[in-house]
């Protein structure tokens, strides 16, 4: 088994809140991340695919193809977007980094033509990252 990873970046805004709660209650629950005007991050994602090397190509999956999949299935939907309102696959989901990882997994899991999606790492800041393995 070999693991290949592609790293991409995107900038997005979001607000952590529960619509049934008041602004004060949301602030208690989510702190400054519940700012009614939202806030943003420069995210980095690492998508890892696991598989066997194809003896004909020498690849698990051509990294150009993985880049194309990530661009088409994720980046065009999230880059410079508000995750609460602009991103269909995040509708109705509190856009915590944990939930973003799960949503990104769902976007990609059946789009990988060779190998198998192994993990998604989402770097929210230089110091915080989240990893999901399905």
C-alpha positions as CSV (number, residue, x, y, z in Angstrom):
1,X,0.0,0.0,0.0
2,X,1.3,3.4,-0.9
3,X,-0.2,6.8,0.1
4,X,-0.2,9.9,-2.1
5,X,-1.1,13.4,-0.9
6,X,-2.1,16.5,-2.7
7,X,-2.2,19.9,-0.9
8,X,-4.4,22.8,-1.9
9,X,-5.4,26.1,-0.3
10,X,-8.6,28.2,-0.2
11,X,-9.9,31.2,1.6
12,X,-13.4,31.1,3.0
13,X,-15.6,32.8,5.6
14,X,-18.1,31.3,7.9
15,X,-20.1,31.9,11.1
16,X,-20.5,29.3,13.8
17,X,-24.0,29.6,15.2
18,X,-27.3,27.8,15.8
19,X,-30.1,29.8,14.2
20,X,-32.6,29.0,17.0
21,X,-30.3,30.7,19.6
22,X,-29.9,34.4,20.3
23,X,-26.6,36.1,19.5
24,X,-25.8,36.1,23.2
25,X,-26.4,32.3,23.5
26,X,-24.4,31.7,20.3
27,X,-21.5,33.8,21.7
28,X,-21.6,31.7,24.9
29,X,-21.4,28.5,22.8
30,X,-19.0,29.5,20.0
31,X,-17.2,32.7,21.3
32,X,-15.9,35.2,18.7
33,X,-16.5,32.6,16.0
34,X,-20.2,33.4,16.2
35,X,-19.7,37.0,15.1
36,X,-22.9,37.9,13.2
37,X,-20.8,39.2,10.3
38,X,-18.7,36.0,10.2
39,X,-14.9,35.6,10.0
40,X,-12.5,33.9,7.7
41,X,-9.6,31.6,7.3
42,X,-6.9,30.8,4.8
43,X,-7.4,27.0,4.8
44,X,-5.0,24.3,3.6
45,X,-6.3,20.9,2.8
46,X,-4.3,17.7,2.3
47,X,-6.1,14.9,0.5
48,X,-4.5,11.5,0.8
49,X,-5.3,8.5,-1.4
50,X,-4.1,5.0,-0.6
51,X,-3.7,2.2,-3.1
52,X,-1.5,-0.2,-5.0
53,X,0.9,1.0,-7.7
54,X,-0.4,0.3,-11.2
55,X,2.5,-1.6,-12.9
56,X,1.7,-0.1,-16.3
57,X,1.7,3.6,-15.2
58,X,3.7,3.5,-12.0
59,X,1.0,5.6,-10.3
60,X,-1.6,4.9,-7.6
61,X,-3.4,7.9,-9.2
62,X,-1.8,10.5,-11.4
63,X,-1.5,13.6,-9.1
64,X,-2.6,15.8,-12.0
65,X,-5.9,13.9,-12.0
66,X,-6.2,14.2,-8.2
67,X,-5.6,18.0,-8.5
68,X,-8.3,18.3,-11.1
69,X,-10.8,16.3,-8.9
70,X,-10.0,18.5,-5.9
71,X,-10.4,21.7,-7.9
72,X,-13.7,20.6,-9.4
73,X,-15.3,19.0,-6.4
74,X,-14.0,21.3,-3.6
75,X,-12.1,24.4,-4.4
76,X,-14.5,26.0,-6.9
77,X,-17.2,25.6,-4.3
78,X,-15.4,27.0,-1.3
79,X,-12.7,29.4,-2.4
80,X,-13.7,33.0,-1.5
81,X,-17.1,31.8,-0.4
82,X,-19.2,32.1,2.7
83,X,-19.5,28.4,3.8
84,X,-22.9,29.1,5.5
85,X,-24.6,30.5,2.5
86,X,-22.6,29.9,-0.7
87,X,-21.6,26.3,-0.5
88,X,-24.4,23.9,-1.3
89,X,-22.8,20.8,0.4
90,X,-22.5,22.8,3.7
91,X,-26.1,24.0,3.8
92,X,-27.7,23.4,7.2
93,X,-24.4,22.2,8.7
94,X,-22.5,24.2,11.4
95,X,-19.3,24.9,9.5
96,X,-16.8,23.9,12.2
97,X,-13.6,22.5,10.9
98,X,-14.7,19.0,12.0
99,X,-17.9,19.3,9.9
100,X,-16.0,20.8,6.9
101,X,-13.7,17.7,6.9
102,X,-16.7,15.4,6.9
103,X,-18.4,17.3,4.1
104,X,-15.2,17.4,2.0
105,X,-14.9,13.6,2.4
106,X,-18.5,13.2,1.1
107,X,-17.7,15.4,-1.9
108,X,-14.6,13.2,-2.8
109,X,-15.2,9.7,-1.7
110,X,-16.9,8.4,-4.8
111,X,-14.8,10.6,-7.2
112,X,-11.5,8.9,-6.7
113,X,-11.0,6.6,-9.8
114,X,-7.9,4.7,-8.6
115,X,-7.0,3.8,-5.0
116,X,-9.2,4.8,-2.1
117,X,-9.6,8.1,-0.3
118,X,-7.6,7.6,2.9
119,X,-7.7,10.9,4.8
120,X,-8.5,14.6,4.6
121,X,-6.5,17.1,6.7
122,X,-7.9,20.6,7.1
123,X,-5.5,23.2,8.4
124,X,-7.6,26.1,9.9
125,X,-4.5,28.0,11.2
126,X,-0.8,27.3,11.4
127,X,-1.5,25.7,14.8
128,X,-4.8,23.9,14.3
129,X,-5.6,21.0,12.0
130,X,-8.3,18.4,11.7
131,X,-8.1,15.0,10.1
132,X,-10.9,12.7,9.0
133,X,-10.5,9.2,7.7
134,X,-14.1,8.3,6.9
